[in-house]
Amino acid sequence: MKKYTNKILIITAIVLVLGLVIGYTIDFQTGYRSGRIKYEKIEKDSTKTLTFGSLKELDAYVDSVETSQKTSPEENKTSSNNQSETSHQ
């Protein structure tokens, strides 16, 4: 019986994998047909290139990004306190 143990385990593993693949395939097909799963085409080149005509335009863009990402004054105080504490260690 020992010489058949590995064959039985391999066959069992193959049957389990096939069962999972078939089960997920059926689930996907029924979900797609019922509308639960929807296909949405993704644009491959979704990155957009920024072009600026001059350094002034670039500076204006950088300033607008910096002002939109600023933190509140309370957060600035706590972060400056943390930095001073760590710099003395």
C-alpha positions as CSV (number, residue, x, y, z in Angstrom):
1,M,0.0,0.0,0.0
2,K,3.0,2.4,0.6
3,K,3.9,2.5,-3.1
4,Y,0.4,3.7,-4.1
5,T,0.3,6.5,-1.4
6,N,2.2,9.1,-3.5
7,K,0.1,8.3,-6.6
8,I,-3.1,8.7,-4.6
9,L,-2.0,12.1,-3.2
10,I,-1.0,13.4,-6.6
11,I,-4.3,12.3,-8.2
12,T,-6.2,13.8,-5.3
13,A,-4.3,17.1,-5.7
14,I,-5.0,17.2,-9.4
15,V,-8.7,16.5,-8.9
16,L,-8.9,19.3,-6.3
17,V,-7.2,21.8,-8.5
18,L,-9.4,20.8,-11.5
19,G,-12.5,21.2,-9.2
20,L,-11.4,24.6,-8.1
21,V,-10.7,25.8,-11.6
22,I,-14.0,24.5,-12.9
23,G,-15.8,26.0,-9.9
24,Y,-14.3,29.4,-10.3
25,T,-14.9,29.3,-14.1
26,I,-18.6,28.6,-13.5
27,D,-18.8,31.3,-10.9
28,F,-17.2,33.8,-13.1
29,Q,-19.4,32.9,-16.1
30,T,-22.6,33.1,-14.1
31,G,-21.5,36.4,-12.4
32,Y,-20.6,37.9,-15.8
33,R,-23.9,36.9,-17.4
34,S,-25.9,38.1,-14.4
35,G,-24.1,41.5,-14.4
36,R,-22.4,41.0,-11.0
37,I,-19.0,41.1,-12.7
38,K,-18.5,43.8,-15.4
39,Y,-15.7,44.2,-17.9
40,E,-14.2,47.7,-17.9
41,K,-11.6,48.5,-20.5
42,I,-8.5,50.0,-19.0
43,E,-6.6,52.5,-21.0
44,K,-3.0,51.1,-21.2
45,D,-1.3,54.5,-21.3
46,S,-3.1,56.2,-18.5
47,T,-0.2,58.4,-17.5
48,K,-0.5,61.9,-18.8
49,T,2.5,64.0,-19.7
50,L,2.6,67.5,-18.4
51,T,4.1,70.1,-20.7
52,F,5.0,73.6,-19.7
53,G,5.8,76.5,-22.1
54,S,8.0,78.3,-19.6
55,L,9.5,78.1,-16.1
56,K,6.8,80.5,-14.9
57,E,4.1,78.0,-15.8
58,L,6.0,75.2,-14.1
59,D,6.4,77.4,-10.9
60,A,2.7,78.1,-10.9
61,Y,1.9,74.4,-11.2
62,V,4.3,73.5,-8.4
63,D,2.8,76.2,-6.2
64,S,-0.7,75.0,-6.9
65,V,0.3,71.4,-6.0
66,E,2.1,72.5,-2.8
67,T,-0.8,74.6,-1.6
68,S,-3.3,71.8,-2.2
69,Q,-1.2,69.3,-0.2
70,K,-0.4,71.5,2.8
71,T,-1.2,70.2,6.2
72,S,-3.0,72.0,9.0
73,P,-1.0,74.3,11.4
74,E,-1.6,71.8,14.2
75,E,0.0,69.0,12.3
76,N,3.0,71.2,11.4
77,K,3.6,72.0,15.1
78,T,3.6,68.3,16.1
79,S,5.9,67.3,13.2
80,S,8.4,70.1,14.0
81,N,8.4,69.0,17.6
82,N,9.1,65.4,16.6
83,Q,11.9,66.5,14.3
84,S,13.6,68.5,17.0
85,E,13.4,65.6,19.5
86,T,14.9,63.1,17.1
87,S,17.7,65.5,16.0
88,H,19.0,65.7,19.6
89,Q,19.3,61.9,20.0
